[in-house]
Amino acid sequence: MGKKRREAKKLRKAMPKTWKEALRFLPGLAFRIFLVMFGLTGILLLLDLIGLHWALNPLVQLGTYLIGYFAFQSFILGPLNPYRSIRRK
């Protein structure tokens, strides 16, 4: 099997094409989102415990969660990313 064909096969296997195929990724995605949000909540609570009460402001929390989600998006959505070759032409 040629290199291009092998990479194309890995790409086809990586991406779910139907909803039923995507369902097997949902528990892992939910767990990864839980890990990220749990960590961010812990950081906000620690900031409040050391006396920085602005951490309880809803706008600060919303901003923190949004920044955290976008910062860890590659970790959260990692299982859904198609296979990418390390070599670039």
Backbone bond lengths (Angstrom), bond angles and torsions (degrees), N, CA, C in turn:
res aa  C-N    CA-C-N  psi(-1)  N-CA   C-N-CA  omega(-1)  CA-C   N-CA-C  phi
1 M - - - 1.447 - - 1.526 107.98 -
2 G 1.333 116.09 130.54 1.452 121.45 -177.97 1.521 112.35 -71.39
3 K 1.308 114.83 162.80 1.461 121.03 -177.47 1.527 111.80 -63.08
4 K 1.336 117.30 -45.23 1.458 120.32 -179.69 1.522 111.21 -64.01
5 R 1.309 115.99 -40.64 1.467 120.19 -179.60 1.531 110.61 -66.42
6 R 1.325 116.97 -39.90 1.462 121.32 178.64 1.530 111.01 -63.59
7 E 1.333 116.14 -43.37 1.463 119.59 178.58 1.525 111.22 -66.17
8 A 1.336 117.62 -38.58 1.460 120.86 177.61 1.527 110.70 -64.47
9 K 1.320 117.12 -37.13 1.462 120.95 178.70 1.526 110.67 -66.68
10 K 1.329 117.30 -42.14 1.464 120.44 177.65 1.523 111.05 -64.29
11 L 1.324 117.40 -37.92 1.449 121.67 178.19 1.519 111.15 -64.43
12 R 1.336 116.94 -42.65 1.472 120.89 178.41 1.516 111.42 -63.89
13 K 1.340 117.04 -39.18 1.461 120.26 -179.25 1.522 111.86 -70.58
14 A 1.322 117.46 -30.29 1.460 120.92 -173.36 1.521 112.65 -73.35
15 M 1.319 117.78 -39.25 1.453 120.30 -174.56 1.526 111.86 -91.88
16 P 1.329 117.23 124.89 1.464 119.35 175.37 1.527 109.94 -71.89
17 K 1.318 115.44 137.26 1.459 119.83 -177.18 1.533 112.43 -100.93
18 T 1.297 117.25 -24.60 1.453 120.27 -178.82 1.523 109.52 -124.87
19 W 1.329 114.94 168.32 1.463 120.49 179.22 1.523 110.86 -63.28
20 K 1.328 117.32 -37.84 1.464 120.35 -179.79 1.522 111.55 -64.71
21 E 1.313 117.38 -37.37 1.459 120.16 176.98 1.528 110.96 -68.74
22 A 1.333 116.83 -34.95 1.464 120.44 -178.98 1.526 112.07 -73.98
23 L 1.318 117.40 -22.97 1.466 120.23 -178.37 1.521 112.59 -60.95
24 R 1.317 117.85 -30.28 1.461 118.86 -178.80 1.525 112.22 -70.49
25 F 1.332 117.76 -17.31 1.458 121.09 178.24 1.527 113.03 -87.65
26 L 1.328 118.49 -18.52 1.458 121.53 -172.54 1.530 114.80 -62.08
27 P 1.334 120.99 -42.78 1.468 117.97 178.26 1.530 112.69 -60.83
28 G 1.322 116.74 -40.12 1.460 119.73 178.42 1.513 112.39 -66.86
29 L 1.342 116.56 -39.61 1.462 120.12 178.05 1.523 110.82 -65.66
30 A 1.331 116.85 -42.58 1.463 120.20 178.97 1.522 110.58 -62.41
31 F 1.336 117.03 -39.92 1.458 120.28 179.24 1.526 111.41 -66.23
32 R 1.331 116.74 -40.42 1.464 119.55 179.33 1.523 111.20 -66.62
33 I 1.340 117.22 -40.67 1.464 120.39 176.73 1.523 109.63 -63.33
34 F 1.332 117.11 -41.39 1.456 121.01 177.79 1.525 110.88 -59.82
35 L 1.332 117.56 -44.42 1.464 120.43 179.64 1.525 112.01 -60.46
36 V 1.323 116.52 -45.42 1.465 120.13 -178.46 1.529 110.57 -65.77
37 M 1.323 117.04 -47.66 1.461 120.00 -177.36 1.534 111.79 -69.16
38 F 1.322 117.04 -34.65 1.461 120.36 177.14 1.528 110.19 -64.57
39 G 1.316 116.44 -41.86 1.461 120.08 177.53 1.519 112.17 -64.29
40 L 1.327 116.97 -42.76 1.467 120.22 178.88 1.522 111.46 -66.17
41 T 1.324 117.38 -38.01 1.460 120.51 176.59 1.520 110.70 -64.11
42 G 1.317 117.10 -40.75 1.463 121.05 177.01 1.517 111.95 -61.51
43 I 1.326 116.02 -41.26 1.472 119.49 177.83 1.523 110.78 -63.68
44 L 1.337 117.08 -43.33 1.469 119.91 178.88 1.526 111.02 -63.80
45 L 1.323 117.56 -39.77 1.465 120.16 178.62 1.526 111.41 -67.16
46 L 1.317 117.43 -38.89 1.466 119.92 177.01 1.527 111.21 -64.55
47 L 1.323 117.27 -39.21 1.461 120.16 176.75 1.523 111.13 -62.11
48 D 1.329 116.25 -38.71 1.460 119.69 177.83 1.529 110.93 -68.82
49 L 1.310 117.46 -38.81 1.464 120.42 -178.90 1.526 112.76 -66.32
50 I 1.333 116.96 -30.91 1.465 117.95 179.89 1.524 111.86 -86.57
51 G 1.316 117.75 3.62 1.453 121.18 171.89 1.514 115.84 109.10
52 L 1.297 118.72 2.39 1.460 120.85 177.90 1.528 108.63 -91.88
53 H 1.327 115.26 86.23 1.467 120.25 -171.95 1.527 113.23 -74.58
54 W 1.331 117.93 -10.70 1.453 119.63 176.52 1.516 111.14 -67.17
55 A 1.336 117.82 -14.78 1.462 120.97 -179.94 1.529 111.91 -68.65
56 L 1.338 117.20 -16.74 1.465 120.23 178.08 1.525 112.63 -89.14
57 N 1.313 117.66 -2.53 1.450 121.55 176.83 1.533 108.85 -65.42
58 P 1.335 117.68 128.75 1.476 119.90 -177.67 1.528 113.97 -58.96
59 L 1.322 117.85 -33.95 1.461 119.66 179.17 1.528 111.07 -69.48
60 V 1.324 116.70 -36.91 1.464 120.21 176.57 1.525 109.78 -66.54
61 Q 1.312 116.44 -41.06 1.468 119.77 178.52 1.525 111.10 -64.28
62 L 1.328 117.11 -44.99 1.459 120.85 178.84 1.526 110.76 -60.39
63 G 1.315 116.33 -45.40 1.456 120.29 178.14 1.515 112.16 -62.48
64 T 1.322 116.56 -41.02 1.462 120.69 179.00 1.521 111.01 -63.35
65 Y 1.312 116.66 -44.08 1.465 120.01 -179.96 1.531 111.52 -66.11
66 L 1.320 117.11 -40.35 1.463 120.05 178.99 1.526 111.39 -66.43
67 I 1.317 117.25 -45.52 1.462 120.85 178.77 1.525 109.98 -63.49
68 G 1.330 116.97 -42.15 1.460 120.47 178.59 1.512 112.37 -64.02
69 Y 1.335 116.90 -40.29 1.461 119.85 179.48 1.523 110.47 -63.93
70 F 1.333 116.59 -46.48 1.461 119.21 -178.75 1.528 111.62 -70.34
71 A 1.327 117.52 -31.98 1.463 119.96 178.58 1.530 111.23 -68.85
72 F 1.331 117.03 -36.41 1.460 121.30 -177.72 1.526 112.62 -103.94
73 Q 1.331 117.00 19.51 1.460 120.36 -177.21 1.525 112.26 -62.08
74 S 1.309 117.49 -37.37 1.470 118.74 179.62 1.526 110.71 -67.98
75 F 1.345 117.80 -31.92 1.466 120.84 175.73 1.522 110.44 -70.82
76 I 1.326 116.90 -44.27 1.468 120.88 -176.28 1.530 110.84 -67.29
77 L 1.308 116.97 -46.50 1.462 120.95 -175.66 1.519 112.83 -94.74
78 G 1.307 117.58 14.44 1.454 122.05 -178.57 1.514 114.91 -53.41
79 P 1.331 119.68 -44.84 1.475 119.28 -179.18 1.528 113.78 -64.70
80 L 1.319 118.05 -22.29 1.463 120.23 -178.47 1.520 112.95 -90.95
81 N 1.325 118.23 -10.72 1.456 120.18 179.55 1.509 109.65 -70.57
82 P 1.326 116.99 136.73 1.463 118.95 177.37 1.520 110.39 -69.94
83 Y 1.316 115.21 158.57 1.464 120.86 177.88 1.520 108.94 -62.28
84 R 1.309 115.95 130.83 1.451 120.80 176.63 1.521 108.58 -120.23
85 S 1.281 115.51 131.00 1.452 120.65 178.97 1.519 109.86 -68.65
86 I 1.320 116.33 145.68 1.459 120.55 179.14 1.529 110.05 -73.16
87 R 1.314 116.09 -36.04 1.461 119.84 179.59 1.516 110.70 -76.90
88 R 1.304 115.14 141.88 1.455 120.96 175.03 1.518 108.52 -123.47
89 K 1.315 114.84 141.95 1.472 118.55 -178.63 1.501 111.27 -95.16
